[in-house]
Amino acid sequence: MSALSPYSQPKPPITVTKVKNDRFLDFTALHTWIMLLAIGIGLYLFKMIAVSPNIDKLMYLGVAFVIANIWYKFFSTDEKVQFSKDRVIFFISDKQGKHVINSFDSTAEDLEKFIPIKKIHSGGIVEYSRNEYGIVIETYPNRISDDVREHHEKKLEKLVNGIPANTAFKTLSCSVLEPKKPVLNFLLELSSKAGDFKPKNKHLTDMYLQISGDDSKVISWKYYASLSLGKQKNQDHAKIQYGAVVPGLLKNMKAASLRPRILTENREILDSYRVMFSEVAL
Amino acid sequence: MSKIIGKIKSIPGAIRRKLRRADERAQDEAWKRSYASQLLPSRMEIYDTHLRFDERTYVRCLVCGLRSVTGSEGYPRELSSKVIERLQELSFEGVKIILSNGLIQLQGTDTKEELQTASYNVNKEQISRGITHQGNPDLELMMKHQDIISNYRQIYYNSQRTFQSSFIIVIKGGEEEVFRAESHIISILKSELIEVQIPTGRMLEMFLSALLLPVSESKAWVEVRSDGAAALCAASNLNSRTDEKGLYFGKDLLTNNEVMLDLSTLASRQLVMCGSTGSGKTFTFLLLLMRLVDMCNARVIYTTPKADEGTKYRAVAEFYQEKGCIADIGLNGTEYLNPLDILIDIETVGKSPYAVKAGLSFLIFAGLNISTF
C-alpha cells in the first residue's frame, strides 16, 4: 500500500478469538429450537423448584441437571444435533430392516461377506470364500452390423454350449465415462513432428481445436467375463481345473471375436472390480 | 514395599491392555489387507427399493426375464443381441449402467427328467380340469404342454441346451438420473417383450449377484435355451472402431466417439462413398485425402474428369503451396504427361518435369477423360 493511500495500514489481530457459529440463533436450524426447548423446560423446572417443598426441590434439581447434561452432550452444537439426528434415523432404519454398513468400522470378516475375495494367485486364479476359485477375463468385442448378427449369435451359441455343465459363467458390460479422446494425443504427436511446413501445421491445429472444442460426453463400455473353477481343495487343484476348462473357453471366445484376455495381475483384477463399484466418473 | 506390591499387581492388567491393543492393531492390518475393504464403498445404506453408496450414489437393480415353471423359457423366443445394443446406446451422462448375464448350463439328462415331470404335472392338471369342467381343456395348459414338447424336442435332438440365466441390470448415479435411465431401460425391455422386475427387499443380493463374484441370487434365475443365453451375452461394442492412431474419420453420432482407424490393420484399404448429388461426397473425400496427407504421410493423386467448381478441389492443392500441384490434362489441357510416370522413382527418371510431380504431396489431375485413360 502506498503512503498516499487514504486507508490505514492493516494490523495483525492481537488474539485469535473464537468465531461464533453462523447458525447460532438461526431459527431455521433444529439445534436452535432444541436449545429453546431446553431453556423452556429449565425455566419450568426452576419455577417448580421455587414453589415445591424441599424433597421435591431435590428431585426437580436432579431432573434439571440430567436435562442440562443431555443437552450439553447431544444438542449443544449444530454438529452434535446432526449427529444425534443421524443416530436416531439409523436406529429407526435398522429396526425397520434398513441397514447401514460402514466399511471402516466393520471387520475384515464381515466385509468378506460382500466381496468374498480371499486371495489372487499367480496366473490370475482368484480364490474366493468357501474354497471357491475363478478367473476374470476382459474382452474387447467388435461392433456387429445387422448383416452378420445371426452368424455372430451362432458363434456365441457355440461359446455358451461349450461351457461345462453346472459351471457358472458370467458376462458383464459396464458403462464408463470416457474423458479422453485418443485423437487429440495423436494430433499433438503429429504436430510436434510436423516441422515448419505451415499448411500441415495449420490443418492439424484446426483439427485439434475443432475436436477439443466439442465437449459432448463419450460413454464407452468395458467388457468382462468370469468363469467359476468350482470348489477346490487348494490352489493346485484349481490350477488343474483351470487347465482343463480355460483353454477351450478361450478358443471359443476367440472364435466369437471377443478377443479375450485373462487378467493375471493383482492390480488388473482389482481395477476390474473397481470399474463395477466406482461412481459414475472414473 | 507397598509400591512394589502395587506395581506387581498392575502387571496382569498392563499385559491385558497391551494384548488388547496388539489384537486391535492386528485386526486393523487384516482390514487393510482385505480386498473387500479396498473395493467396497465407505458407507452402504441398504433400503428395500434401492442402495445408497457414500451418501450420494443411488443404486437400483432390475431383474429381467419371467420366472416360470420348468419347461417354459423366461425370455421371448425371438430374443436378439440387438436388445443389448439398444441398452448400450443409452449414453446417459451421470449414470453408470452394468449389464450382467450369469449362466449355468444344466445337464441334458437332468433337463429331460425335469421336462418329463413338468409334462406329467400338466397332464394331471388337465385331466383334473377335464373332470370338473365337463371335458373342456385349459388352453394355458395346452400351450404349456406344447412348449414342453417343443423344448424336449430341442434337447432330444441336441440342437439346444438348457441354462439357468440371471440377467440383471444395475443403474448407479444421482437419484433423478437413475430413475430417468430406468424408465428408458424398462421401455426398451418391454418393447422387446422382456419382463422386468424390481427386486424389492433384495437389492444388495441382486447387486452382488450381478458382479463377477461367486454369488448368485436364486430369485434372479430364469430358464433359457442356448440361443437366448447367447443373445444376452454382452458381445458387441459400439465404440470398438477407434484406434490410438491412424486416419481420423470424424464423430460417431451414435456414441459421440471420435472415430480413428489404423489403416495398416485393415485387410482391404478401399473405400466407397455413396450419396445423392450434392450430398458432399467429393467434399468428404477431399477432407479425408487431406487428413491422409497430414496424419498418415500419404501422397495423394486425385483425378477428376469434370470441372467440379462447386467443390473447389483446386483450393486443396493450392493449400499445400509448393507441395501441391494441379495438372490440367485431356483435350483442352495445358499439360501433357503419362500418368504412369508418377509411379516411377524420381532417381530413375532424373530431372524430367513429370518426375518432379512424383515428389509432391497432393497432385490433382483435372479434366482427365476417364473413357480414354
Interface residues (C-beta under 8 A of the other chain):
Chain A: S93 G97 K98 H99 V100 I101 N102 S103 F104 T107 A108 L111 E112 F114 I115 P116 I117 K118 I120 Y128 E132 G134 V136 T139 Y140 P141 N142 R143 I144 D146 R149 H152 E153 K154 L156 E157 L159 V160 N161 I163 P164 A165 N166 T167 A168 F169 K170 T171 L172 S173 C174 S175 V176 L177 E178 K181 P182 V183 N185 F186 L187 E189 L190 A194 F197 K198 P199 K200 H203 L204 M207 I211 D214 S216 K217 V218 I219 S220 W221 Y223 Y224 A225 S226 S228 A256 L258 L270 S272 Y273 R274 M276 F277 S278 E279 V280
Chain B: Q27 A30 W31 R33 S34 Y35 A36 S37 Q38 L39 L40 P41 S42 R43 M44 E45 I46 Y47 D48 F53 D54 R56 T57 S80 S81 K82 I84 E85 Q88 S91 F92 E93 G94 V95 K96 I97 I98 L99 S100 N101 G102 L103 I104 Q105 L106 Q107 R161 F163 K172 G173 L204 L208 A210 L211 L212 L213 P214 V215 S216 S226 D227 A229 A230 A231 C233 A234 A235 S236 N237 L238 N239 S240 R241 T242 D243 E244 K245 G246 Y248 K251 T255 N256 N257 E258 M260 M290 R291 V293 D294 M295 F319 Y320 Q321 K323
